[in-house]
Amino acid sequence: MLETPRLILRGHRRADFAACAAMWADPDVVRHIGGRPFTAEESWSRLLRYAGLWPLLGFGYWAAIDRANGDFIGELGFAEFRRDIDPPLDAPEIGWAFVSRVHGRGFASEAVGAIVEWADRHLAAARTACIIGPGNAASVRVAEKAGYRAARRATYKAAPTVVFARSRVTPSA
């Protein structure tokens, strides 16, 4: 579990499913992530995948909980999805998604900053990466605030994407 001034980042729970499924069914959330709302079945598979990341890889995704009211407001983390992307990713991949009602309020930047700091201390990889569609200006800003820089263009699911990369920052003592 990680905490920020406004968030609790914790492992997903079965009780998160309804809020998770509602988030992934929201067209505003998925506009730049696949472009179509996810079904409840797809969201359930996503939740199960998150649960499997930690024991298999030693890293994974957190549920983002609003400290003010206890609401599930998003999820984020690191994974190795082995995407069919050309050229392939060669680093753990960071990703994030937040419910549309909190977009533009800095929650994503706050949460991403916290997990990047965690990664600097706990991941063996020297760098991490993320993929962002060229039209997703909000996620580009979040990535850049966390130290990610555009590294190269790629193609994923027949669409152009930009691979961003960030080198680990060695924490000071």
Residue pairs with C-beta under 8 A, 6 or more apart in sequence:
1 8
1 9
1 10
1 11
1 62
2 8
2 9
2 10
2 62
2 114
2 115
2 118
3 9
3 67
3 114
4 110
4 111
4 113
4 114
5 67
5 110
6 66
6 67
6 68
6 107
6 110
7 64
7 65
7 66
7 67
7 73
7 107
7 110
7 111
7 114
8 64
8 65
8 67
9 62
9 63
9 64
9 65
9 76
9 111
9 114
9 115
10 62
10 63
10 65
11 51
11 54
11 62
11 63
12 20
12 47
12 50
12 51
12 61
12 62
12 63
12 75
13 63
14 47
16 47
16 63
16 72
17 43
17 44
17 47
19 71
19 72
19 99
20 43
20 46
20 47
20 63
20 72
20 75
21 38
21 40
21 43
21 44
22 99
23 29
23 72
23 74
23 75
23 97
23 98
23 99
24 30
24 37
24 38
24 42
24 43
24 46
24 97
25 37
25 38
25 39
25 40
25 43
26 37
26 99
26 100
27 37
28 100
28 103
29 97
29 98
29 99
29 100
30 36
30 37
30 38
32 132
32 133
32 135
32 136
32 139
33 97
38 46
50 60
50 61
50 75
50 77
52 60
53 59
53 60
53 61
53 77
53 79
54 60
57 79
57 80
59 77
59 78
59 79
59 92
59 119
59 122
59 123
60 77
60 78
60 79
61 75
61 76
61 77
61 78
61 79
61 95
62 75
62 76
62 77
62 111
62 115
63 72
63 74
63 75
64 72
64 73
64 74
64 75
64 76
64 98
64 107
64 111
65 71
65 72
65 73
66 73
66 102
66 107
72 99
73 98
73 99
73 101
73 102
73 107
74 96
74 97
74 98
74 99
74 102
74 107
74 108
74 111
75 96
75 97
76 94
76 95
76 96
76 97
76 108
76 111
76 112
76 115
77 94
77 95
77 96
77 115
78 92
78 93
78 94
78 95
78 115
78 119
78 123
78 128
79 92
79 93
79 95
80 92
80 93
81 93
83 89
83 93
83 131
83 156
84 156
84 157
85 131
85 154
85 155
85 156
85 161
85 163
86 154
86 155
86 156
87 152
87 154
89 129
89 131
89 163
90 129
91 125
91 126
91 127
91 128
91 129
91 165
92 119
92 123
92 125
92 128
92 129
93 128
93 129
93 130
93 131
94 112
94 115
94 116
94 119
94 128
94 129
94 130
94 148
95 130
96 108
96 111
96 112
96 139
96 142
98 107
98 108
98 111
103 138
104 138
108 138
108 139
108 142
109 141
109 142
109 145
109 146
112 142
112 143
112 145
112 146
113 145
113 146
116 128
116 146
116 147
116 166
117 171
119 128
119 168
120 168
120 169
120 170
120 171
121 171
123 168
125 168
126 167
126 168
127 165
127 166
127 167
127 168
128 165
128 166
128 168
129 148
129 151
129 163
129 164
129 165
129 166
130 143
130 148
130 163
130 164
131 154
131 156
131 161
131 162
131 163
131 164
132 139
132 140
132 143
132 161
132 162
132 164
133 159
133 160
133 161
133 162
134 160
134 161
134 162
140 162
140 164
143 164
144 164
146 166
147 166
147 169
148 164
148 165
148 166
149 164
149 165
149 166
150 162
150 163
150 164
151 163
151 164
151 165
152 162
152 163
153 160
153 161
153 162
153 163
154 160
154 161
154 162
154 163
155 161
